[in-house]
Amino acid sequence: MPPQGHFHIIAAGENLPAVFAASLRDYPKITRAYVFTDTTVFYKHADPAIEKGRMAERNAVSAAKNTATALGIPFHDEVISAPAYTSARDALTRIRREHPGARYTFDIAGGSPALGMALIALAPWVGGTVRAMFDEKVMRPVPLPDQSP
């Protein structure tokens, strides 16, 4: 049975618009995009440097959403709270239940280390492939355990 859509999941970061544009180029048949964003990004912080980074990430999510909307791709922002693994698992479970049979790809290009590790750990569960930006320049595949039972 062919996949019923290609769902692309990205961990939000300041470089999200560029990563999302590259994802659209590398995966031209994306039918739905999900950005997993750490809940702390939406909290105001007294330290101007931290708040500047959080504002940049919020703006990056908005820019990626605008790109998806312009291309007619449904875009969803999933807010992930601590503990990241549990929250990401719950979100991915809901997505999978609502859209059985979809193909999943993941890009880990930002967000907290806990969120990135949660997405890497959950990807095999949905048969997904993962890419990550280890050197801050190029997305590279992340080797995952075999999917076979």
N, C-alpha and C positions, 0 to 999 in steps of 0.2 A: 504494500500500500504506500503510495507516495506521501511525503509529509504534507500536512494541512497547514501550510504557512511556514515562514521562516521568521522566527522571533530572535531578535538581537538584543542582548542584555549588556549594558555598559555600567561600570562603576564610575560615578561622576567624579570629575576633577576639573581643574582650571583649563586644561587642554581638551576638554570634551568636544567642542565644535570641530576641531581639526581631526580628532580621532573618529568622530561620527561620520564626517565627510569621507575619510579613508575607508571606514566600514562599508559605507554605501557603494564605494567604488569596488571594494574587494568582494562584497556580497550583494550583487545588484538585485537579487530577488527578495530582499528583506520586506516582509509584509507588516511587521509591527516592531516597534522599538520600546525598550524599557530601560530607564536610567535608574539605577539603584543609588540613592543619595543618603549619606549619613545624616541622621537627625540633627546632629550638632551644627551642621551648616546653616540651619534655619534659626539658630539661637544668636542673639546679639552678644557680642563680647566687648568687655571694657578695654581690652588691649587693641589699639588701632591697627597694629600689624596683623593680628589674628582676624579681626573683623574685615580687614581689606581682603584677605585670602578667602574668607567665607563669602563675601560679596562677589568676588570674582567667580567663585564656583556657582553661586546662584545665577549670575549672569550667563555663565557657560551653559547651564541647563536650559535657560530661556532661549539662547541662541540655537542650541541643538533642536529644541522643540520647534522653533520657527522654521528650521531647515526641513524637518520631518513634515510639518504641516504644509509647506510649500510643495513638497513632493507627494502629498496625499498619503503619507504613512502614519498610521495611528501611533501616538507617542504617549507614554505613561511614565510618570515620575513616582517611583516606589521609595518611600521614606523608610530607611532602615534604622531601627533603634538598637541599643545595646541590650543583650548580647547579639552581636551581628549575625552569628551563625543561625541562631533561632529565628530571628526576624527575617533574614534572607530565605531561610528554609520555608517559613510560613508563606512568604510572598510567592516564591517559586512554586510551592504546592498549589496555591490558589490559581496561579497562571496556568499551570499544567492541567488542573482539573477543568478550568473554563475552556481550554483549547487543547484537547487531547490530540496526539498525533503530530504536533508541530515539531519543526526542526529548531534546535537552539544553538546559538553561537554566543560567546561571551568575550568581551574586551575588558581587561583590567588595566585602566589607564589613569586611575586616580582613586580618590577615596581613602579611607583608613586601611592600614594593613589588615585589620580584623575583617573588614568587608571583602577585601581582595581574596584573603584566604578562604572565607566562607564560600564565595562564588566558585573558586577553584575546587573546593571540596564537594560542592553540590553539582557541578557540571556533569560528572559521570552518571549521576542518578537520572538525569534527563537525556543522556546520550549526547551531551553537548561537547563542543570543542571550545578551547580557551586560547586566547592570545593575551599577552601582557607586554607592557612597555617597561622592560627592565633597565634599559640605558637612557630612558627619557627621550628617545628619538624614533625608534622603530618597533612596531608591534611584532612580536615573535610568538610562535606556537608554544604552548605549555604542555609538556608530555603528561598524560593522565593514565591511570591504570586502565587495563583492558576492561571493556564493558561486558564481556561474556560471563554467564553465570558459572 
